[in-house]
């Protein structure tokens, strides 16, 4: 059971916009920034969004993040086949004094 | 560019200690801007943070693993290491080392990962 809650799956067709949610609590998302990681099949995770809504260089602006209260969301617009991957949210948890991850969302491009 | 590479045995017997090393190349592990961490992923499951270390030796551990985990750093070799004691089959996973960028508050560079199986 992960500290941060994500839907196990999401899907969309090419060109669509999809969102993935991440729900936490006051000790993690409510008081700290949220990061999102993309894990393509058979590869290591890659930082996709940091500090709620910032993109590292090289990440397309099709990817965007937001946070409100104790929840966060990742939005992917103009969905492409290469976006098919697992997506994880993460945040620092003040109660656990450590990093917590969501359980991951498998995105399927139909 | 900075790269991280995990190394260590791919097979560990139950009740023994899992030992892995992460070698940092293309940059210094002693930079004040970064922590260094270990994250694992059991087959078909999600990511779990194990712990992080600063070049000075300061550590943070996952409370659920704290009693069995030791993370250390060797700045002379530009390496940091993980020891997980009393392993069971539940510790079978891909183990990743990663750089925790203080400016981003995120793991921004990851190693390729190494699979460790716990089995007799």
Interface residues (C-beta under 8 A of the other chain):
Chain A: X2 X32 X33 X35 X37 X43 X44 X45 X46 X47 X50 X51 X54 X56 X88 X90 X92 X96 X97 X98 X99 X100 X101 X102 X103 X104
Chain B: X37 X39 X46 X47 X48 X49 X51 X52 X60 X61 X62 X63 X96 X101 X104 X105 X106 X107 X108 X110 X111 X112 X113
